[in-house]
């Protein structure tokens, strides 16, 4: 609990993955990704409850070996490639509240694919949400100028290139580009109202917590190799 707000952490970890088979069970520093996320949350004393939301018996079994709770099995209908995160959040929150017979004011959503996150980063996101009375807080990182939205391209049906945004045609020098940001997957923190009433991760009043440290959001085998090599060094 923090500032009289009860806090639930949900770790989403479905069994299927097209990019990396059994991605959530891949190990970094000898620990499965799903368990790294759960153990990170458990180090934060302000978080009252940590649960793993999964449809996979193997993930449930491995999680329990690390002392993590899997109080329910996520339905298949919200466990495929087309599933939206908000549906996982709604299901996890409602199900856990029913099991625990209590309401949670704040939900922390920690995807297993960001294994370099630290408890302090997550806690600071929680504090920012409560301090500023935000609906949600997303952790973000600065986007390098070469990947600025104005520099992005698309290929039309004729096979020719166009700027993805019309502003790209202005060809602004790098010094005149406004800093842009992207989500890094380290943490999403949301109020109960944002999840159940607004039914969105990006609430009407969403704050940004800027991460300066190194992060890797694992989508490919290359990402997995990168984070392992980084930690070895």
Order of alpha helices (4+ residues) and beta strands (2+ residues): beta-beta-beta-alpha-beta-alpha-alpha-beta-alpha-beta-beta-beta-beta-beta-alpha
